[in-house]
């Protein structure tokens, strides 16, 4: 979660909050572990996801069967970068969920 401060800034710019001042991710080992665990262990794919994944693999197999060696290497690099981008999106969404929860909790406290 190296880019947590950037995500907090982004959140603040969207929702006009002070999350950057009020949330410190540096000591949140449990949150980091939860994200990793969620990503690797807790997620269960839906039927729709499985349908999309099947289509994706079918297209990928067709493409790969026609590739030259150079095209195959480029495709593998493309695929890896696409996966890294998805991981970044997942992390941001996960942190946004936490930030929203924290802000709503703070706003709902009675004084």
VEXDRENKE-366753 format. One record per atom (N, C-alpha, C): residue number from 1; residue in one letter; x, y negated, z negated. Coordinates in steps of 0.1 Angstrom, whole numbers. Layout:
N
+-----+-----+-------+-------+-------+
:   n : res :     u :     v :     w :
+-----+-----+-------+-------+-------+
: NUM :   A :     X :     Y :     Z :
...
+-----+-----+-------+-------+-------+
//
This chain:
111
+-----+-----+-------+-------+-------+
:   n : res :     u :     v :     w :
+-----+-----+-------+-------+-------+
:   1 :   X :     8 :    12 :     0 :
:   1 :   X :     0 :     0 :     0 :
:   1 :   X :     9 :   -12 :     0 :
:   2 :   X :    18 :   -12 :     9 :
:   2 :   X :    28 :   -23 :    10 :
:   2 :   X :    21 :   -36 :    14 :
:   3 :   X :    10 :   -35 :    22 :
:   3 :   X :     4 :   -47 :    27 :
:   3 :   X :    -8 :   -51 :    19 :
:   4 :   X :    -8 :   -48 :     6 :
:   4 :   X :   -20 :   -51 :    -3 :
:   4 :   X :   -22 :   -66 :    -4 :
:   5 :   X :   -12 :   -74 :    -5 :
:   5 :   X :   -13 :   -88 :    -6 :
:   5 :   X :   -19 :   -94 :     6 :
:   6 :   X :   -15 :   -89 :    18 :
:   6 :   X :   -21 :   -93 :    30 :
:   6 :   X :   -36 :   -90 :    31 :
:   7 :   X :   -39 :   -78 :    26 :
:   7 :   X :   -53 :   -74 :    26 :
:   7 :   X :   -61 :   -83 :    16 :
:   8 :   X :   -56 :   -87 :     5 :
:   8 :   X :   -62 :   -96 :    -4 :
:   8 :   X :   -64 :  -110 :     2 :
:   9 :   X :   -54 :  -115 :     9 :
:   9 :   X :   -55 :  -128 :    15 :
:   9 :   X :   -66 :  -127 :    26 :
:  10 :   X :   -66 :  -116 :    33 :
:  10 :   X :   -76 :  -115 :    44 :
:  10 :   X :   -90 :  -114 :    38 :
:  11 :   X :   -92 :  -107 :    27 :
:  11 :   X :  -104 :  -106 :    20 :
:  11 :   X :  -109 :  -120 :    15 :
:  12 :   X :  -100 :  -127 :     9 :
:  12 :   X :  -103 :  -141 :     4 :
:  12 :   X :  -107 :  -150 :    16 :
:  13 :   X :  -100 :  -149 :    27 :
:  13 :   X :  -104 :  -158 :    38 :
:  13 :   X :  -118 :  -154 :    44 :
:  14 :   X :  -122 :  -142 :    43 :
:  14 :   X :  -135 :  -138 :    48 :
:  14 :   X :  -146 :  -142 :    38 :
:  15 :   X :  -144 :  -139 :    25 :
:  15 :   X :  -154 :  -140 :    15 :
:  15 :   X :  -153 :  -152 :     6 :
:  16 :   X :  -143 :  -161 :     9 :
:  16 :   X :  -140 :  -172 :     1 :
:  16 :   X :  -140 :  -169 :   -14 :
:  17 :   X :  -131 :  -159 :   -18 :
:  17 :   X :  -129 :  -155 :   -32 :
:  17 :   X :  -115 :  -158 :   -36 :
:  18 :   X :  -112 :  -155 :   -48 :
:  18 :   X :   -98 :  -156 :   -54 :
:  18 :   X :   -92 :  -142 :   -57 :
:  19 :   X :   -95 :  -133 :   -49 :
:  19 :   X :   -90 :  -119 :   -52 :
:  19 :   X :   -75 :  -118 :   -53 :
:  20 :   X :   -68 :  -126 :   -45 :
:  20 :   X :   -54 :  -126 :   -45 :
:  20 :   X :   -49 :  -130 :   -59 :
:  21 :   X :   -55 :  -140 :   -66 :
:  21 :   X :   -52 :  -144 :   -79 :
:  21 :   X :   -56 :  -135 :   -90 :
:  22 :   X :   -67 :  -128 :   -87 :
:  22 :   X :   -74 :  -120 :   -98 :
:  22 :   X :   -71 :  -105 :   -98 :
:  23 :   X :   -65 :  -100 :   -87 :
:  23 :   X :   -62 :   -86 :   -86 :
:  23 :   X :   -48 :   -84 :   -83 :
:  24 :   X :   -41 :   -75 :   -91 :
:  24 :   X :   -27 :   -72 :   -89 :
:  24 :   X :   -26 :   -57 :   -87 :
:  25 :   X :   -22 :   -53 :   -75 :
:  25 :   X :   -22 :   -39 :   -71 :
:  25 :   X :    -8 :   -32 :   -76 :
:  26 :   X :     1 :   -40 :   -81 :
:  26 :   X :    14 :   -35 :   -84 :
:  26 :   X :    14 :   -23 :   -94 :
:  27 :   X :     5 :   -24 :  -104 :
:  27 :   X :     4 :   -13 :  -114 :
:  27 :   X :    -7 :    -4 :  -112 :
:  28 :   X :   -13 :    -3 :  -101 :
:  28 :   X :   -25 :     5 :   -98 :
:  28 :   X :   -21 :    19 :   -92 :
:  29 :   X :   -14 :    27 :  -100 :
:  29 :   X :    -9 :    40 :   -95 :
:  29 :   X :   -21 :    49 :   -92 :
:  30 :   X :   -31 :    48 :  -100 :
:  30 :   X :   -43 :    57 :   -98 :
:  30 :   X :   -50 :    54 :   -85 :
:  31 :   X :   -51 :    41 :   -82 :
:  31 :   X :   -58 :    37 :   -70 :
:  31 :   X :   -50 :    42 :   -58 :
:  32 :   X :   -37 :    40 :   -58 :
:  32 :   X :   -28 :    45 :   -47 :
:  32 :   X :   -30 :    60 :   -46 :
:  33 :   X :   -30 :    67 :   -57 :
:  33 :   X :   -31 :    82 :   -57 :
:  33 :   X :   -45 :    86 :   -51 :
:  34 :   X :   -55 :    79 :   -56 :
:  34 :   X :   -69 :    82 :   -51 :
:  34 :   X :   -70 :    80 :   -36 :
:  35 :   X :   -64 :    69 :   -31 :
:  35 :   X :   -64 :    67 :   -16 :
:  35 :   X :   -58 :    79 :    -9 :
:  36 :   X :   -46 :    82 :   -13 :
:  36 :   X :   -39 :    93 :    -7 :
:  36 :   X :   -47 :   106 :    -8 :
:  37 :   X :   -52 :   109 :   -20 :
:  37 :   X :   -60 :   121 :   -22 :
:  37 :   X :   -72 :   121 :   -14 :
:  38 :   X :   -79 :   110 :   -13 :
:  38 :   X :   -91 :   109 :    -5 :
:  38 :   X :   -88 :   112 :     9 :
:  39 :   X :   -78 :   105 :    14 :
:  39 :   X :   -74 :   107 :    28 :
:  39 :   X :   -71 :   121 :    31 :
:  40 :   X :   -64 :   128 :    23 :
:  40 :   X :   -59 :   141 :    26 :
:  40 :   X :   -68 :   153 :    21 :
:  41 :   X :   -75 :   151 :    10 :
:  41 :   X :   -82 :   162 :     4 :
:  41 :   X :   -98 :   160 :     3 :
:  42 :   X :  -102 :   148 :     0 :
:  42 :   X :  -116 :   146 :    -4 :
:  42 :   X :  -126 :   144 :     8 :
:  43 :   X :  -120 :   139 :    19 :
:  43 :   X :  -129 :   136 :    31 :
:  43 :   X :  -134 :   149 :    37 :
:  44 :   X :  -147 :   149 :    39 :
:  44 :   X :  -153 :   161 :    46 :
:  44 :   X :  -159 :   155 :    59 :
:  45 :   X :  -155 :   160 :    70 :
:  45 :   X :  -160 :   155 :    83 :
:  45 :   X :  -175 :   158 :    85 :
:  46 :   X :  -182 :   149 :    91 :
:  46 :   X :  -196 :   150 :    94 :
:  46 :   X :  -198 :   158 :   107 :
:  47 :   X :  -210 :   162 :   110 :
:  47 :   X :  -213 :   169 :   122 :
:  47 :   X :  -210 :   160 :   134 :
:  48 :   X :  -213 :   147 :   133 :
:  48 :   X :  -210 :   138 :   144 :
:  48 :   X :  -195 :   137 :   146 :
:  49 :   X :  -188 :   136 :   136 :
:  49 :   X :  -173 :   135 :   137 :
:  49 :   X :  -168 :   148 :   144 :
:  50 :   X :  -173 :   159 :   140 :
:  50 :   X :  -169 :   172 :   147 :
:  50 :   X :  -172 :   172 :   162 :
:  51 :   X :  -184 :   167 :   165 :
:  51 :   X :  -187 :   166 :   180 :
:  51 :   X :  -178 :   157 :   187 :
:  52 :   X :  -175 :   145 :   181 :
:  52 :   X :  -165 :   136 :   187 :
:  52 :   X :  -151 :   142 :   189 :
:  53 :   X :  -147 :   149 :   178 :
:  53 :   X :  -134 :   155 :   178 :
:  53 :   X :  -133 :   166 :   189 :
:  54 :   X :  -143 :   174 :   191 :
:  54 :   X :  -144 :   184 :   201 :
:  54 :   X :  -142 :   178 :   215 :
:  55 :   X :  -150 :   167 :   217 :
:  55 :   X :  -149 :   160 :   230 :
:  55 :   X :  -135 :   154 :   232 :
:  56 :   X :  -129 :   148 :   221 :
:  56 :   X :  -116 :   143 :   222 :
:  56 :   X :  -106 :   153 :   226 :
:  57 :   X :  -106 :   165 :   219 :
:  57 :   X :   -97 :   175 :   222 :
:  57 :   X :   -98 :   181 :   236 :
:  58 :   X :  -110 :   182 :   241 :
:  58 :   X :  -113 :   187 :   254 :
:  58 :   X :  -106 :   177 :   265 :
:  59 :   X :  -108 :   164 :   263 :
:  59 :   X :  -102 :   154 :   272 :
:  59 :   X :   -87 :   155 :   271 :
:  60 :   X :   -82 :   155 :   259 :
:  60 :   X :   -68 :   156 :   256 :
:  60 :   X :   -62 :   168 :   263 :
:  61 :   X :   -68 :   180 :   262 :
:  61 :   X :   -63 :   192 :   268 :
:  61 :   X :   -63 :   190 :   284 :
:  62 :   X :   -73 :   184 :   289 :
:  62 :   X :   -73 :   182 :   304 :
:  62 :   X :   -62 :   173 :   308 :
:  63 :   X :   -60 :   162 :   301 :
:  63 :   X :   -50 :   153 :   304 :
:  63 :   X :   -36 :   159 :   303 :
:  64 :   X :   -34 :   166 :   292 :
:  64 :   X :   -21 :   172 :   290 :
:  64 :   X :   -17 :   183 :   300 :
:  65 :   X :   -27 :   189 :   306 :
:  65 :   X :   -24 :   200 :   315 :
:  65 :   X :   -20 :   194 :   329 :
:  66 :   X :   -22 :   181 :   331 :
:  66 :   X :   -17 :   175 :   343 :
:  66 :   X :    -5 :   166 :   342 :
:  67 :   X :     0 :   164 :   329 :
:  67 :   X :    11 :   155 :   327 :
:  67 :   X :    24 :   161 :   331 :
:  68 :   X :    33 :   152 :   335 :
:  68 :   X :    47 :   155 :   337 :
:  68 :   X :    53 :   155 :   323 :
:  69 :   X :    65 :   159 :   322 :
:  69 :   X :    72 :   159 :   309 :
:  69 :   X :    73 :   145 :   303 :
:  70 :   X :    76 :   136 :   312 :
:  70 :   X :    77 :   122 :   307 :
:  70 :   X :    63 :   116 :   303 :
:  71 :   X :    53 :   120 :   310 :
:  71 :   X :    40 :   115 :   306 :
:  71 :   X :    35 :   122 :   293 :
:  72 :   X :    39 :   134 :   291 :
:  72 :   X :    36 :   141 :   279 :
:  72 :   X :    43 :   134 :   267 :
:  73 :   X :    55 :   130 :   268 :
:  73 :   X :    62 :   123 :   257 :
:  73 :   X :    55 :   110 :   254 :
:  74 :   X :    52 :   103 :   265 :
:  74 :   X :    45 :    90 :   263 :
:  74 :   X :    31 :    92 :   256 :
:  75 :   X :    24 :   102 :   260 :
:  75 :   X :    11 :   105 :   254 :
:  75 :   X :    13 :   108 :   239 :
:  76 :   X :    23 :   116 :   236 :
:  76 :   X :    25 :   120 :   222 :
:  76 :   X :    29 :   107 :   213 :
:  77 :   X :    37 :    98 :   219 :
:  77 :   X :    40 :    85 :   212 :
:  77 :   X :    27 :    77 :   211 :
:  78 :   X :    19 :    76 :   221 :
:  78 :   X :     6 :    69 :   220 :
:  78 :   X :    -3 :    75 :   209 :
:  79 :   X :    -4 :    88 :   209 :
:  79 :   X :   -12 :    95 :   199 :
:  79 :   X :    -7 :    92 :   185 :
:  80 :   X :     6 :    92 :   183 :
:  80 :   X :    11 :    89 :   170 :
:  80 :   X :     9 :    75 :   165 :
:  81 :   X :    10 :    65 :   174 :
:  81 :   X :     8 :    51 :   171 :
:  81 :   X :    -7 :    49 :   168 :
:  82 :   X :   -16 :    56 :   176 :
:  82 :   X :   -30 :    55 :   174 :
:  82 :   X :   -34 :    60 :   160 :
:  83 :   X :   -28 :    71 :   156 :
:  83 :   X :   -30 :    77 :   142 :
:  83 :   X :   -25 :    67 :   131 :
:  84 :   X :   -14 :    61 :   134 :
:  84 :   X :    -9 :    51 :   124 :
:  84 :   X :   -18 :    39 :   123 :
:  85 :   X :   -24 :    35 :   134 :
:  85 :   X :   -33 :    24 :   134 :
:  85 :   X :   -46 :    27 :   126 :
:  86 :   X :   -51 :    39 :   128 :
:  86 :   X :   -62 :    44 :   121 :
:  86 :   X :   -60 :    45 :   106 :
:  87 :   X :   -48 :    49 :   102 :
:  87 :   X :   -44 :    49 :    88 :
:  87 :   X :   -44 :    35 :    82 :
:  88 :   X :   -39 :    26 :    89 :
:  88 :   X :   -39 :    12 :    84 :
:  88 :   X :   -54 :     7 :    82 :
:  89 :   X :   -62 :    10 :    92 :
:  89 :   X :   -76 :     6 :    91 :
:  89 :   X :   -83 :    13 :    79 :
:  90 :   X :   -80 :    25 :    77 :
:  90 :   X :   -86 :    33 :    65 :
:  90 :   X :   -81 :    27 :    52 :
:  91 :   X :   -69 :    23 :    51 :
:  91 :   X :   -63 :    17 :    39 :
:  91 :   X :   -70 :     4 :    36 :
:  92 :   X :   -72 :    -4 :    47 :
:  92 :   X :   -78 :   -17 :    45 :
:  92 :   X :   -92 :   -16 :    40 :
:  93 :   X :  -100 :    -7 :    46 :
:  93 :   X :  -114 :    -4 :    42 :
:  93 :   X :  -115 :     1 :    28 :
:  94 :   X :  -106 :    10 :    24 :
:  94 :   X :  -106 :    15 :    11 :
:  94 :   X :  -103 :     4 :     1 :
:  95 :   X :   -93 :    -4 :     3 :
:  95 :   X :   -90 :   -15 :    -6 :
:  95 :   X :  -101 :   -26 :    -6 :
:  96 :   X :  -107 :   -28 :     6 :
:  96 :   X :  -118 :   -38 :     6 :
:  96 :   X :  -129 :   -33 :    -4 :
:  97 :   X :  -132 :   -20 :    -3 :
:  97 :   X :  -142 :   -14 :   -12 :
:  97 :   X :  -139 :   -16 :   -27 :
:  98 :   X :  -126 :   -15 :   -30 :
:  98 :   X :  -122 :   -17 :   -44 :
:  98 :   X :  -123 :   -32 :   -48 :
:  99 :   X :  -118 :   -40 :   -39 :
:  99 :   X :  -119 :   -55 :   -41 :
:  99 :   X :  -133 :   -60 :   -43 :
: 100 :   X :  -142 :   -55 :   -34 :
: 100 :   X :  -156 :   -58 :   -35 :
: 100 :   X :  -162 :   -54 :   -49 :
: 101 :   X :  -159 :   -42 :   -53 :
: 101 :   X :  -163 :   -37 :   -66 :
: 101 :   X :  -158 :   -45 :   -77 :
: 102 :   X :  -145 :   -49 :   -77 :
: 102 :   X :  -139 :   -57 :   -87 :
: 102 :   X :  -146 :   -71 :   -88 :
: 103 :   X :  -147 :   -77 :   -76 :
: 103 :   X :  -153 :   -90 :   -76 :
: 103 :   X :  -168 :   -90 :   -80 :
: 104 :   X :  -175 :   -80 :   -76 :
: 104 :   X :  -189 :   -79 :   -81 :
: 104 :   X :  -190 :   -77 :   -96 :
: 105 :   X :  -181 :   -69 :  -101 :
: 105 :   X :  -181 :   -66 :  -115 :
: 105 :   X :  -178 :   -79 :  -123 :
: 106 :   X :  -168 :   -87 :  -118 :
: 106 :   X :  -165 :  -100 :  -124 :
: 106 :   X :  -176 :  -110 :  -123 :
: 107 :   X :  -183 :  -110 :  -112 :
: 107 :   X :  -194 :  -120 :  -110 :
: 107 :   X :  -206 :  -116 :  -119 :
: 108 :   X :  -208 :  -103 :  -122 :
: 108 :   X :  -220 :   -99 :  -129 :
: 108 :   X :  -218 :   -99 :  -144 :
: 109 :   X :  -206 :  -102 :  -149 :
: 109 :   X :  -204 :  -103 :  -163 :
: 109 :   X :  -211 :  -115 :  -169 :
: 110 :   X :  -218 :  -112 :  -180 :
: 110 :   X :  -225 :  -124 :  -187 :
: 110 :   X :  -215 :  -131 :  -195 :
: 111 :   X :  -217 :  -144 :  -197 :
: 111 :   X :  -208 :  -152 :  -204 :
: 111 :   X :  -213 :  -155 :  -218 :
+-----+-----+-------+-------+-------+
//
